[in-house]
């Protein structure tokens, strides 16, 4: 199966149901409304940051969420938790923060040089 937004959204729902979590409870953990959470599972609000936050709430590795062909059971969930490093996503977020920081510096420097 191809990894697409709809496939990931469906996977999130499947994992949530497997965990026995109701949408309103998931939404409260993520500090959003049930309607907002519903948008995630219907592929209308599916960004990397969303996948990371939902993965934490579901207590699964974000890569497990995206591994749409892997069966959802305790064995596979635990295998992903043990074998795959979530640190990759933490590093990605740190890189994004650094890029934004340097964009801000460069943007202000460019503005100064253009207007002085």
N, C-alpha and C positions, 0 to 999 in steps of 0.2 A: 504494500500500500504506500502511496506517495504521502509525504509529510506536507500537509496543507493546513491552512487555517481551520477549515471546517473539521478536518480529522483531529487536530489538536483540541479544538473546542469539545468535540464529542468525547475524546479521551479524558479530558478534565471531568466531564460529567460522569463517565464510567468509573473513574477512580473515586470521585466523591461518593457515588452510590455504593461502590465496593466498601468504602470506609464507613458507610452508614451515616453520612453527614447530610443534613437537610440544607437546602439552598439558603434559608434565612439564617441558619447558624453559621454557615460559611461566610455569608455576607457580614454578619456581626463581627466575626474574627478579623475580617479584612477591613472593617470599619467603613462599610458601604451599605447601601440599601439592597434589599433582595432584588429589586428591579435592575440595579446596576450589575449585580452579580450575574443575573440572568443573561445580560448582554455578553458576558464572557463566554458562557456556554452556548450561545447562539452565534459566536464568531463575529460579534459586532464591536468588541473591545478587547482585542487580543494582541497585545504588545509583549515584547520580551520582559519588560518589568512586570507585567501582569502575570505572565507564566511563572516568573520567579516567585512572586508573592503567593500565588495560588499553590505552587509546589510546596512552599513552606507551610502553608495552612493545611495541606493534605498530608504533610510529612512524607514526601517522596522527592527523589532526586529530579530536578527539572528535565534532565535527559530522559528519564523514565516517562515523563509526560509526553515528550516528543517521539518516543519509541512506540509508535502507534501499532506496530506489528507484534509487539511482545505481549503475551497474555498478562492479565492483571490478577495476580495472586500473591500471597505472602512471600513465596520463594523468590519470585522475580523482583518484587519490590525490595526485598532485603539484599538481593544480589546487586542491584543497582546502587543501593545505599552504601554497600561495602566496596564495590569495585570502581565506581566512578567518582571523580573528584568534583564536588560542587564549586570548589575554589576557582575553577575556570570562569564561572559566571561572576564570581566576586571580582576577579581580575578584570573582566570585561567592563564591569560597572566602574571600577577605579579608572580604567583607561578612558572611559567616556567622560568622567568627571575631570580628568586632566585635560582632555581635548577641549572641553567647554571652558576650563580655566584659561588655557592658552588662546583660545578664540577670543575671549574677553580682553586679554592683554593685547593681542595683535589687532583686534578691532579698535581699541582705544588708541594704540600707536598709529594705526593707519589714519584714523580720524584726525589725530593731532598733526600728522605730516600733511594731510590734505588741506587742513584749514589754517596752517601756520606758515 
